[in-house]
Amino acid sequence: MARGVRDSGLVNADWYTRLAARFATRLTLRGWVILAAGVVLFANAVLVNSRDMLFVASLMIVAPLVAAGYVSLRPARVEVTRVFRPPIVPVGGESVVSLQLSNLSATPLSGAWWADTPSPGVEAPPAAILPLVSRNGATGATVRLEYTVVPRHRGVYDVGPLRVSRQDPFGFARSNRTAGSPHDLIVTPRVTPLPGNGLAQSSNDGSIRELVRQATPTSDELIAREYRPGDALRRVNWPATARHGEIMVRQEEQRSNPEARIVLDTTLAGAAGLGAGHLPPHLGAGFELEIELAASVGVHLLDAGYRVEVIELGASQLLPGDQQTLGGLHGDVPATFRAPGGDRALLEALASVVPVPWPTRSARLAAERRAPLRAALRGAQPSLPTFAMLVSVSEADVDDLVALARHCEPAVALVQRTVGAPARERLQAAGWRCVELATAENLEDVWNDVSGERGANHD
């Protein structure tokens, strides 16, 4: 019963809020000035006992109140349809917001103003005069409005509802009414194109590709077959051609179903104890760089045909669910992306990832009882190419990464300056190759170095 009463109260409060928002009426600056002047003049009229002054003062007081009632009884009733082109845009990209507004009132909309109301982070144009919209059912009862937004930060932003304002003929009062519901604009992290195809440059057969072949029993062997029209000349197997006396080509050059792993540092140990919304600026910038690196590496691998597994050190955000509370190394199932469509799904998922607290000790113990073996390592290949994006790791995070190292070949950690020297030393001793990366502009050079390495495990 108590729950029903509480729910009823919430429903009533929500109904009142929506009603107040739809029928918000207020006096303009001119209306307040006229009303205040009327009150002062009314007081003087009473003091001097002037009937003429009392009549004028009454008109000045009543006029703004009548204007407020007028706009309240004749608000702008409109229906709005909102479309984004495109609905998913990278940081710094442009999206056109198209609004189709239909007049539901019995009278034309004249002298009205319109303004969209996006959430912070997206800038909408200032309020503007609404083009004349005819009455409901008449020709010209619909008008199309468009404007462009250029989001500067990734995230999922609410755009809307539309606010339509209407004034009385004297400009004493204004009625604000909202129309339509908010729509999500997804702003994905910026992606830096990486050279090569997969984990090795096409111009050589780097050690990473060779390690992947040796580590994965499902890799296809190089099989020579007869040349077929359309085969690339670079795939000609010259020794087999000389042996068979006819042109032979390589059947496969790499794995048919390669896999790779990305580890995201979402706990940010350097911000521990600061509370939500109190992230230091340097860690906030580092976290955004980490997400951009993960997006660039993930999209590159997906385009090369890899199945990409993403592990979060903190509570899972890429795969929300009842059990997704501890992270990929503490019992949760890692998120998996594969082509086709995996690149878009990955970018959409990364758009809303935020720093989260590290799981408490009791939560970790409960996870170990529920899943004694880390979910990230269950059913995995003996060794997978792994790329860890690290911003500020705790000792517990380092312990997890050290345990994960034996399941990675190669193990590459893209670390930022905020990662301390002791953590780097432990990771390098466990087999991680730590590569410092300060900006996304250096990612291409770092990727060339990583994909072209010759057996080096340490810096």
C-alpha positions as CSV (number, residue, x, y, z in Angstrom):
1,M,0.0,0.0,0.0
2,A,2.8,2.4,0.9
3,R,4.5,1.7,-2.4
4,G,1.3,2.4,-4.2
5,V,0.9,5.7,-2.5
6,R,4.5,6.7,-3.2
7,D,4.1,5.7,-6.8
8,S,0.9,7.7,-7.1
9,G,2.6,10.7,-5.6
10,L,5.4,10.5,-8.1
11,V,3.0,10.2,-10.9
12,N,1.0,13.2,-9.7
13,A,4.3,15.2,-9.3
14,D,5.4,14.2,-12.8
15,W,2.0,15.2,-14.2
16,Y,2.1,18.5,-12.5
17,T,5.7,19.2,-13.8
18,R,4.7,18.4,-17.4
19,L,1.6,20.5,-17.1
20,A,3.5,23.5,-15.7
21,A,6.1,23.1,-18.5
22,R,3.5,23.0,-21.2
23,F,1.5,26.0,-19.9
24,A,4.3,28.2,-18.6
25,T,3.2,31.8,-18.8
26,R,5.2,34.8,-17.5
27,L,5.2,38.5,-17.8
28,T,7.8,40.1,-20.0
29,L,10.0,42.9,-18.8
30,R,7.6,45.4,-20.3
31,G,4.7,43.7,-18.5
32,W,6.5,43.8,-15.1
33,V,7.3,47.5,-15.6
34,I,3.7,48.4,-16.4
35,L,2.5,46.3,-13.5
36,A,4.9,47.9,-11.0
37,A,4.1,51.4,-12.3
38,G,0.4,50.7,-11.9
39,V,0.9,49.5,-8.3
40,V,2.9,52.7,-7.4
41,L,0.4,54.9,-9.2
42,F,-2.5,53.1,-7.4
43,A,-1.0,53.8,-4.0
44,N,-0.5,57.5,-4.9
45,A,-4.1,57.7,-6.1
46,V,-5.4,56.4,-2.8
47,L,-3.2,58.9,-0.9
48,V,-4.2,61.9,-2.9
49,N,-7.8,60.7,-3.4
50,S,-7.7,61.1,-7.2
51,R,-10.3,59.2,-9.1
52,D,-8.7,59.8,-12.5
53,M,-5.3,58.6,-11.3
54,L,-7.0,55.6,-9.7
55,F,-8.7,54.7,-13.0
56,V,-5.4,54.9,-14.9
57,A,-3.6,52.9,-12.3
58,S,-6.2,50.2,-12.4
59,L,-5.8,49.9,-16.2
60,M,-2.1,49.6,-15.8
61,I,-2.5,46.8,-13.3
62,V,-5.2,44.9,-15.2
63,A,-3.6,45.1,-18.6
64,P,-0.6,42.8,-17.9
65,L,-2.9,40.3,-16.0
66,V,-5.3,40.2,-18.9
67,A,-2.4,39.7,-21.3
68,A,-1.2,36.8,-19.2
69,G,-4.6,35.2,-19.3
70,Y,-4.9,35.8,-23.0
71,V,-1.7,34.0,-23.9
72,S,-2.5,31.2,-21.4
73,L,-5.8,30.5,-23.1
74,R,-4.3,30.8,-26.6
75,P,-1.0,28.9,-26.4
76,A,0.8,27.6,-29.4
77,R,-0.3,24.0,-30.0
78,V,2.1,22.3,-32.3
79,E,3.3,18.8,-33.2
80,V,7.0,18.3,-33.9
81,T,8.9,15.5,-35.7
82,R,12.7,15.6,-35.2
83,V,15.3,13.9,-37.5
84,F,19.1,13.9,-37.3
85,R,21.2,13.6,-40.4
86,P,23.2,11.6,-39.5
87,P,22.0,10.4,-36.1
88,I,25.5,9.2,-35.2
89,V,28.3,11.7,-35.6
90,P,32.0,11.7,-34.5
91,V,33.5,14.3,-32.3
92,G,33.8,17.5,-34.3
93,G,31.5,16.3,-37.1
94,E,28.3,18.0,-38.2
95,S,24.8,16.8,-37.8
96,V,21.7,18.5,-39.3
97,V,18.7,18.7,-37.0
98,S,15.6,18.8,-39.1
99,L,12.3,19.8,-37.4
100,Q,8.9,19.4,-39.1
101,L,6.4,21.6,-37.1
102,S,2.6,21.2,-37.6
103,N,0.2,23.8,-36.3
104,L,-2.7,22.1,-34.3
105,S,-4.3,25.4,-33.3
106,A,-7.5,26.8,-34.9
107,T,-5.7,30.0,-35.7
108,P,-2.4,30.7,-37.6
109,L,0.8,31.1,-35.6
110,S,2.0,34.6,-36.1
111,G,4.6,36.4,-34.0
112,A,5.7,33.2,-32.3
113,W,9.3,32.3,-31.4
114,W,10.9,28.9,-31.4
115,A,14.1,27.5,-29.8
116,D,15.3,23.9,-29.4
117,T,16.5,22.8,-26.0
118,P,19.5,20.4,-26.1
119,S,21.3,19.1,-23.1
120,P,24.7,20.8,-22.1
121,G,27.4,19.9,-24.6
122,V,25.3,20.6,-27.7
123,E,24.7,24.2,-28.8
124,A,21.5,25.1,-30.5
125,P,20.8,28.4,-32.3
126,P,19.2,31.2,-30.3
127,A,15.5,31.8,-30.3
128,A,14.2,33.0,-33.6
129,I,10.9,34.1,-35.1
130,L,8.8,31.2,-36.3
131,P,7.7,31.5,-39.9
132,L,3.9,32.1,-40.4
133,V,2.2,28.7,-40.0
134,S,-1.5,28.5,-41.1
135,R,-4.2,27.1,-39.0
136,N,-4.8,23.3,-38.6
137,G,-5.8,21.7,-41.8
138,A,-5.2,24.7,-44.1
139,T,-2.5,24.9,-46.7
140,G,0.8,25.8,-45.2
141,A,0.0,24.3,-41.8
142,T,3.4,22.7,-41.7
143,V,6.8,24.3,-41.7
144,R,10.3,22.7,-41.8
145,L,13.1,24.1,-39.6
146,E,16.8,23.1,-39.8
147,Y,20.0,23.9,-38.0
148,T,23.4,22.3,-37.7
149,V,25.2,21.2,-34.5
150,V,28.9,20.4,-34.1
151,P,29.4,18.5,-30.8
152,R,32.9,18.9,-29.3
153,H,32.8,16.0,-26.9
154,R,31.7,12.4,-27.2
155,G,28.5,11.2,-25.4
156,V,24.8,10.7,-25.8
157,Y,23.0,14.0,-25.8
158,D,19.3,14.7,-25.5
159,V,18.1,17.2,-28.1
160,G,14.6,18.6,-27.5
161,P,11.9,19.3,-26.7
162,L,11.1,22.3,-28.9
163,R,10.0,25.4,-27.1
164,V,7.5,27.7,-28.8
165,S,6.8,31.1,-27.3
166,R,3.9,33.4,-28.0
167,Q,3.2,37.0,-26.9
168,D,0.2,39.1,-26.6
169,P,-0.1,42.0,-29.2
170,F,1.2,44.5,-26.6
171,G,4.1,42.3,-25.5
172,F,3.1,42.3,-21.8
173,A,3.1,38.5,-21.4
174,R,4.7,35.4,-23.0
175,S,3.5,31.8,-23.0
176,N,6.1,29.1,-23.4
177,R,5.0,25.7,-24.5
178,T,7.1,22.6,-25.2
179,A,6.4,20.2,-28.0
180,G,7.9,16.9,-29.0
181,S,10.1,14.6,-26.9
182,P,13.9,14.5,-26.6
183,H,15.8,12.5,-29.1
184,D,19.3,11.0,-28.6
185,L,22.2,12.3,-30.6
186,I,25.1,9.9,-30.3
187,V,28.6,11.5,-30.5
188,T,31.2,8.8,-31.0
189,P,34.9,9.2,-30.3
190,R,37.2,10.3,-33.0
191,V,38.9,7.5,-35.0
192,T,42.5,7.8,-36.2
193,P,43.1,5.7,-39.4
194,L,45.9,3.2,-38.8
195,P,48.3,1.9,-41.5
196,G,48.5,-1.7,-42.6
197,N,45.9,-4.5,-42.5
198,G,45.2,-5.9,-39.1
199,L,48.2,-6.5,-36.9
200,A,50.9,-6.3,-39.5
201,Q,51.8,-4.0,-42.3
202,S,51.0,-5.3,-45.8
203,S,54.6,-4.7,-46.9
204,N,56.1,-7.2,-44.5
205,D,55.2,-10.2,-42.4
206,G,55.9,-8.8,-39.0
207,S,56.4,-10.9,-35.9
208,I,52.9,-10.2,-34.6
209,R,51.3,-11.9,-37.5
210,E,53.7,-14.9,-37.1
211,L,52.9,-15.0,-33.4
212,V,49.2,-15.1,-34.1
213,R,49.7,-18.0,-36.5
214,Q,51.7,-20.0,-34.1
215,A,49.4,-19.3,-31.1
216,T,46.1,-20.1,-32.7
217,P,45.5,-23.7,-33.8
218,T,42.7,-22.6,-36.1
219,S,45.0,-20.6,-38.4
220,D,44.9,-21.7,-42.0
221,E,48.1,-23.1,-43.5
222,L,49.4,-21.6,-46.7
223,I,48.0,-23.9,-49.5
224,A,49.0,-23.5,-53.2
225,R,46.2,-23.8,-55.7
226,E,45.8,-23.1,-59.4
227,Y,45.6,-19.5,-60.6
228,R,42.1,-18.2,-61.2
229,P,41.1,-15.1,-63.2
230,G,40.9,-12.2,-60.8
231,D,43.6,-13.4,-58.3
232,A,46.1,-10.7,-57.4
233,L,49.6,-11.2,-58.7
234,R,51.1,-10.6,-55.3
235,R,49.6,-13.9,-54.2
236,V,51.5,-15.9,-56.8
237,N,53.5,-18.7,-55.1
238,W,56.6,-18.8,-57.2
239,P,58.2,-22.0,-55.7
240,A,55.0,-23.9,-56.3
241,T,54.7,-22.4,-59.8
242,A,58.2,-23.7,-60.7
243,R,57.4,-27.1,-59.2
244,H,54.1,-27.6,-60.9
245,G,54.9,-25.9,-64.2
246,E,51.8,-23.7,-64.0
247,I,50.9,-20.5,-62.1
248,M,50.0,-21.3,-58.5
249,V,48.7,-18.8,-55.9
250,R,48.5,-18.9,-52.1
251,Q,45.1,-20.1,-50.8
252,E,45.2,-18.1,-47.6
253,E,47.7,-15.6,-46.2
254,Q,46.3,-15.2,-42.6
255,R,43.8,-16.6,-40.2
256,S,40.3,-17.0,-41.4
257,N,38.8,-16.0,-38.0
258,P,41.5,-13.9,-36.1
259,E,40.8,-12.6,-32.7
260,A,42.2,-9.7,-30.6
261,R,41.6,-8.2,-27.2
262,I,41.4,-4.6,-25.9
263,V,41.6,-3.7,-22.2
264,L,40.0,-0.5,-21.0
265,D,41.1,1.3,-17.8
266,T,37.8,2.6,-16.6
267,T,38.6,2.7,-12.8
268,L,41.1,5.6,-12.9
269,A,42.9,4.9,-9.6
270,G,44.2,8.4,-9.5
271,A,40.7,9.7,-8.9
272,A,39.8,7.3,-6.1
273,G,38.0,8.9,-3.2
274,L,37.2,12.2,-5.1
275,G,33.6,11.2,-5.8
276,A,31.5,11.4,-8.9
277,G,31.9,14.5,-11.0
278,H,35.2,15.4,-9.4
279,L,37.7,14.0,-12.0
280,P,40.9,16.0,-12.2
281,P,41.3,17.7,-15.6
282,H,44.5,15.8,-16.5
283,L,42.8,12.4,-15.8
284,G,39.7,13.5,-17.7
285,A,41.8,14.4,-20.7
286,G,43.7,11.1,-20.4
287,F,40.4,9.2,-20.2
288,E,39.2,10.8,-23.4
289,L,42.5,10.0,-25.1
290,E,42.1,6.4,-23.9
291,I,38.6,6.1,-25.5
292,E,39.9,7.6,-28.7
293,L,42.8,5.1,-28.8
294,A,40.5,2.2,-28.1
295,A,38.1,3.3,-30.9
296,S,41.0,3.7,-33.4
297,V,42.5,0.3,-32.7
298,G,39.2,-1.5,-32.4
299,V,37.9,-0.1,-35.7
300,H,41.2,-1.0,-37.4
301,L,41.1,-4.6,-36.2
302,L,37.4,-5.0,-37.1
303,D,38.0,-3.6,-40.6
304,A,40.8,-6.2,-41.0
305,G,38.3,-9.0,-40.1
306,Y,39.2,-9.5,-36.5
307,R,36.8,-10.5,-33.7
308,V,37.5,-7.9,-31.0
309,E,36.9,-8.6,-27.3
310,V,36.8,-5.6,-25.0
311,I,37.5,-6.0,-21.3
312,E,36.8,-3.3,-18.8
313,L,38.8,-3.1,-15.5
314,G,35.8,-1.4,-13.8
315,A,32.1,-2.2,-13.8
316,S,30.8,-3.3,-17.3
317,Q,29.2,-0.5,-19.3
318,L,29.5,-1.9,-22.8
319,L,27.2,-4.8,-21.9
320,P,24.7,-3.6,-19.3
321,G,22.8,-6.2,-17.4
322,D,21.9,-7.5,-13.9
323,Q,25.3,-9.2,-13.5
324,Q,27.4,-6.7,-15.4
325,T,28.6,-4.9,-12.3
326,L,32.3,-5.9,-11.8
327,G,34.1,-5.8,-15.1
328,G,35.6,-8.2,-17.5
329,L,38.4,-9.4,-15.2
330,H,36.1,-9.9,-12.1
331,G,33.4,-12.2,-13.3
332,D,31.6,-10.3,-16.1
333,V,31.5,-11.5,-19.7
334,P,33.5,-9.2,-21.9
335,A,31.9,-7.3,-24.8
336,T,32.5,-8.9,-28.2
337,F,32.4,-7.1,-31.6
338,R,32.7,-8.6,-35.0
339,A,32.1,-7.6,-38.6
340,P,29.9,-6.7,-40.3
341,G,28.5,-3.8,-38.2
342,G,30.9,-4.3,-35.3
343,D,32.7,-1.0,-35.9
344,R,29.5,1.0,-35.5
345,A,28.4,-1.0,-32.5
346,L,31.8,-0.4,-30.9
347,L,31.8,3.3,-31.4
348,E,28.2,3.6,-30.2
349,A,29.1,1.7,-27.0
350,L,32.3,3.8,-26.4
351,A,30.2,7.0,-26.8
352,S,28.7,6.6,-23.3
353,V,31.6,5.0,-21.3
354,V,32.6,7.0,-18.2
355,P,35.0,6.4,-15.3
356,V,33.6,4.1,-12.6
357,P,34.7,3.2,-9.1
358,W,36.8,0.1,-8.7
359,P,34.8,-2.9,-7.3
360,T,34.8,-3.2,-3.5
361,R,36.5,-6.1,-1.8
362,S,33.2,-7.7,-0.8
363,A,32.0,-7.4,-4.4
364,R,35.2,-9.0,-5.7
365,L,34.9,-11.8,-3.3
366,A,31.2,-12.4,-4.3
367,A,32.3,-12.4,-7.9
368,E,35.0,-15.0,-7.2
369,R,32.5,-17.2,-5.6
370,R,30.1,-16.8,-8.5
371,A,32.8,-17.2,-11.2
372,P,36.1,-18.6,-9.8
373,L,37.8,-18.3,-13.1
374,R,38.0,-14.8,-14.6
375,A,35.4,-14.4,-17.4
376,A,37.9,-12.8,-19.6
377,L,40.0,-16.0,-19.7
378,R,37.3,-18.6,-20.0
379,G,37.2,-20.3,-23.3
380,A,39.9,-18.0,-24.7
381,Q,42.6,-19.0,-27.0
382,P,46.0,-19.8,-25.3
383,S,47.3,-16.4,-26.5
384,L,45.6,-13.5,-28.1
385,P,47.0,-10.2,-29.3
386,T,46.1,-7.8,-26.5
387,F,46.2,-4.0,-26.3
388,A,45.7,-2.4,-22.9
389,M,44.8,1.4,-22.8
390,L,46.0,2.6,-19.3
391,V,45.5,5.9,-17.7
392,S,46.0,5.5,-13.9
393,V,46.0,1.9,-12.6
394,S,46.0,0.8,-9.0
395,E,48.0,-2.1,-7.6
396,A,45.0,-4.4,-7.9
397,D,44.6,-3.4,-11.6
398,V,48.3,-4.2,-12.1
399,D,47.8,-7.6,-10.4
400,D,45.0,-8.4,-12.9
401,L,47.0,-7.3,-15.9
402,V,50.0,-9.4,-14.7
403,A,47.7,-12.4,-14.5
404,L,46.4,-11.7,-17.9
405,A,49.8,-11.4,-19.5
406,R,50.3,-15.1,-19.9
407,H,47.2,-15.2,-22.1
408,C,48.5,-12.4,-24.4
409,E,50.9,-12.7,-27.3
410,P,51.9,-10.0,-27.9
411,A,50.9,-7.9,-24.8
412,V,51.1,-4.2,-25.7
413,A,50.2,-1.5,-23.1
414,L,49.6,2.0,-24.4
415,V,50.3,3.9,-21.3
416,Q,50.0,7.6,-20.5
417,R,52.3,9.7,-18.4
418,T,49.9,9.4,-15.4
419,V,50.9,5.7,-15.1
420,G,53.6,5.5,-12.4
421,A,57.0,3.9,-12.9
422,P,56.4,1.1,-10.4
423,A,53.3,-0.1,-12.3
424,R,55.2,0.1,-15.6
425,E,58.1,-2.0,-14.2
426,R,55.8,-4.7,-13.0
427,L,53.9,-4.8,-16.3
428,Q,57.2,-5.0,-18.2
429,A,58.5,-7.8,-16.0
430,A,55.3,-9.8,-16.6
431,G,55.8,-9.5,-20.4
432,W,53.9,-6.3,-21.3
433,R,55.5,-4.0,-23.8
434,C,54.7,-0.5,-22.4
435,V,54.6,2.2,-25.0
436,E,54.0,5.8,-23.8
437,L,51.5,7.7,-25.9
438,A,50.8,11.4,-25.1
439,T,48.5,12.4,-28.0
440,A,46.4,10.6,-30.7
441,E,48.6,12.2,-33.4
442,N,51.4,9.9,-32.4
443,L,49.3,6.8,-32.7
444,E,50.2,6.1,-36.3
445,D,53.9,6.0,-35.5
446,V,53.4,3.9,-32.4
447,W,51.3,1.5,-34.4
448,N,54.0,1.2,-37.1
449,D,56.5,0.4,-34.3
450,V,54.2,-2.1,-32.6
451,S,53.1,-4.0,-35.8
452,G,56.7,-4.0,-37.2
453,E,58.5,-5.2,-34.0
454,R,60.8,-8.2,-34.3
455,G,60.3,-10.2,-31.2
456,A,60.8,-7.5,-28.6
457,N,58.7,-7.8,-25.5
458,H,60.0,-4.8,-23.6
459,D,61.0,-1.3,-24.2
